[in-house]
Amino acid sequence: MEINFGDARSFKMAVIADYFVNPQAYPKMPSTTSVYEQLHDAGYGVIKMPNPSMIGKDRDGWIMSTVDQIEEYSKRGFKVIVIGANGVAGKGIWLAELRREVKKRELTFPTSRMLRRSQLQPTDAASLLTE
């Protein structure tokens, strides 16, 4: 049996902070899902990192699993991007740890954006992926 790796998302994946999907869990941040909605509308699939308060001692497992996915999607020709949020612990994606694991595996770190609070307002969402 042959596996079909065709993808309705146009071969695009985004590693994103939990905040972008669940902003209500971050009371000090703007309450908007505009980044997630823009990714969806642009045809991206999503690898969502867990809420920083939930990861606890298993952070290394999450990091390794995420880099496994980055590596596999990249090998299969997907465009992979990483989007974090300033104001959330570890940018919501454990940026330093992700970079360290990617470097350890001698991979190229995906294009990344760390969004400022001012970029997270719903009225500013239209240009987040094109800036």
Secondary structure, 3 states (H helix, E strand, C coil): CCCCCCCCCCCEEEEECHHHCCHHHCCCCCCCCHHHHHHHHCCCEEEECCCHHHHHHHHHHHHHHHHHHHHHHHHCCCEEEEEEECCCHHHHCCHHHHHHHHHHCCCCCCEEEEECHHHCCHHHHHHCCCC
